[in-house]
Amino acid sequence: QVQLVESGGGLVQPGGSLTLSCVISGFTLDNYAIAWFRQAPGKGREGIACIGTIDGKYGDAAEGRFFISRDTMQNTAYLRIYNLKPEDTAAYYCAARGPSTNCGPRWVFDNDYNYWGQGTQVTVSS
């Protein structure tokens, strides 16, 4: 059974940092591209970053403050966020697309992803 389980969200003050985790079971990271999306209340889903075996991509929302990585031994993907801003408040989701070794130009299209986690809430407020 395929599962993506996010964790690491919470309430953070502006300027703070977080590391979100996405633990994956049911397939290996080597065969899938993993992306992080976020969705703020009243807004559409927004692609933050994607990581595959042969490439990685960042969306405009990353702004040089979001960094995606993965640990194939732990079958886990990560999203590190620095200098958090109130506008980063959103539910953050990891998603998997595959089998695929690359993110490619279509990585921002959320309909292309086979599997999704349940999301983890990030709230940035003083």
Disulfide bonds with the S-S distance in Angstrom:
Cys22-Cys94 2.04
Cys50-Cys103 2.12
